[in-house]
Amino acid sequence: MSWNLTFFLNSILLGMGLAMDAFSVSVANGLAETDMKRGKQNLIAGTFGFFQAFMPMAGWVCVHTIVEHFRSFGRFIPWIALILLLYIGGKMLIEGFSNIRKGKEGEEVPLTKVTFSALMIQGIATSIDALSVGFAIAGYGWLMALVCALIVAVVTYFISLGGLHIGRTIGTRLSNKAGILGGCILIFIGLEIFITGIL
């Protein structure tokens, strides 16, 4: 592969494909935290962008060093993503139902916040399947693989910002039910990654 328009176009398309899970999770985060400030939106989008760039590079390194061990690890990737997203999604569902109950009983409903630990789990869960992209870019040299990963990061960043905006807009209209919808989205993404990875 050489430095040409096709390389950059392929990298952008790869970024768009990899960013779909991050987009969906961003929508869920926007639903959960409708009052999210711009700085936190940038942090979330940047975190997803970082992980979506880091994982393909980690995969590239594995292909060029410990390829056989990496291939055997690959079968666990769907399970890891499923467990992480079921955990976060289940937690959001429980909080959502709790907030609805509190609202009905006249109690003050606390604002849901996307915590740093939840964000790290989401970042890993939505990007762990990108490890296998290391095989797709294995023919690239180190610098070309890095540029490809950076393009993926930038694409993911902007797509994630779009997801947060959509989630916040919808979440404001859904009131307390937004957390439940966000949790369902995360669980669905976990199942989709798992089923796609197993099949």
Solvent accessible surface area in square Angstrom, and as a share of the most:
residue,aa,sasa,rsa
1,M,119,0.53
2,S,65,0.42
3,W,128,0.45
4,N,64,0.33
5,L,147,0.73
6,T,73,0.42
7,F,0,0.00
8,F,81,0.34
9,L,95,0.47
10,N,62,0.32
11,S,1,0.01
12,I,73,0.37
13,L,99,0.49
14,L,48,0.24
15,G,0,0.00
16,M,88,0.39
17,G,53,0.51
18,L,26,0.13
19,A,0,0.00
20,M,93,0.41
21,D,21,0.11
22,A,0,0.00
23,F,59,0.24
24,S,31,0.20
25,V,0,0.00
26,S,0,0.00
27,V,16,0.09
28,A,0,0.00
29,N,0,0.00
30,G,0,0.00
31,L,3,0.02
32,A,11,0.09
33,E,6,0.03
34,T,42,0.24
35,D,55,0.29
36,M,5,0.02
37,K,150,0.64
38,R,157,0.57
39,G,51,0.49
40,K,52,0.22
41,Q,8,0.04
42,N,55,0.28
43,L,90,0.45
44,I,0,0.00
45,A,0,0.00
46,G,31,0.30
47,T,13,0.08
48,F,0,0.00
49,G,3,0.02
50,F,117,0.49
51,F,23,0.10
52,Q,1,0.00
53,A,12,0.09
54,F,103,0.43
55,M,18,0.08
56,P,2,0.01
57,M,25,0.11
58,A,25,0.19
59,G,0,0.00
60,W,27,0.10
61,V,70,0.40
62,C,26,0.16
63,V,26,0.15
64,H,97,0.43
65,T,93,0.54
66,I,90,0.46
67,V,42,0.24
68,E,115,0.52
69,H,129,0.58
70,F,8,0.03
71,R,137,0.50
72,S,52,0.33
73,F,78,0.33
74,G,27,0.26
75,R,157,0.57
76,F,97,0.40
77,I,11,0.05
78,P,9,0.06
79,W,121,0.43
80,I,53,0.27
81,A,0,0.00
82,L,18,0.09
83,I,108,0.55
84,L,39,0.19
85,L,0,0.00
86,L,68,0.34
87,Y,121,0.46
88,I,7,0.04
89,G,0,0.00
90,G,22,0.21
91,K,94,0.40
92,M,18,0.08
93,L,35,0.18
94,I,126,0.64
95,E,68,0.31
96,G,2,0.02
97,F,121,0.50
98,S,33,0.21
99,N,17,0.09
100,I,36,0.18
101,R,114,0.42
102,K,48,0.20
103,G,34,0.33
104,K,171,0.72
105,E,105,0.47
106,G,69,0.66
107,E,82,0.37
108,E,161,0.72
109,V,43,0.25
110,P,74,0.46
111,L,123,0.61
112,T,32,0.18
113,K,101,0.43
114,V,12,0.07
115,T,69,0.40
116,F,132,0.55
117,S,71,0.46
118,A,16,0.13
119,L,3,0.01
120,M,52,0.23
121,I,42,0.21
122,Q,2,0.01
123,G,0,0.00
124,I,61,0.31
125,A,0,0.00
126,T,2,0.01
127,S,0,0.00
128,I,10,0.05
129,D,48,0.25
130,A,0,0.00
131,L,17,0.08
132,S,59,0.38
133,V,15,0.09
134,G,0,0.00
135,F,72,0.30
136,A,78,0.61
137,I,4,0.02
138,A,25,0.19
139,G,74,0.71
140,Y,26,0.10
141,G,44,0.43
142,W,145,0.51
143,L,103,0.51
144,M,13,0.06
145,A,0,0.00
146,L,53,0.26
147,V,34,0.20
148,C,3,0.02
149,A,2,0.02
150,L,98,0.49
151,I,32,0.16
152,V,1,0.00
153,A,18,0.14
154,V,85,0.49
155,V,22,0.13
156,T,0,0.00
157,Y,57,0.22
158,F,127,0.53
159,I,37,0.19
160,S,0,0.00
161,L,30,0.15
162,G,31,0.30
163,G,0,0.00
164,L,0,0.00
165,H,113,0.51
166,I,73,0.37
167,G,0,0.00
168,R,61,0.22
169,T,52,0.30
170,I,66,0.34
171,G,1,0.01
172,T,98,0.57
173,R,189,0.69
174,L,60,0.30
175,S,80,0.52
176,N,51,0.26
177,K,125,0.53
178,A,2,0.02
179,G,10,0.10
180,I,27,0.13
181,L,75,0.37
182,G,0,0.00
183,G,0,0.00
184,C,62,0.37
185,I,39,0.20
186,L,0,0.00
187,I,38,0.19
188,F,138,0.57
189,I,7,0.04
190,G,0,0.00
191,L,76,0.38
192,E,71,0.32
193,I,9,0.05
194,F,37,0.16
195,I,90,0.46
196,T,92,0.53
197,G,45,0.43
198,I,88,0.45
199,L,173,0.86
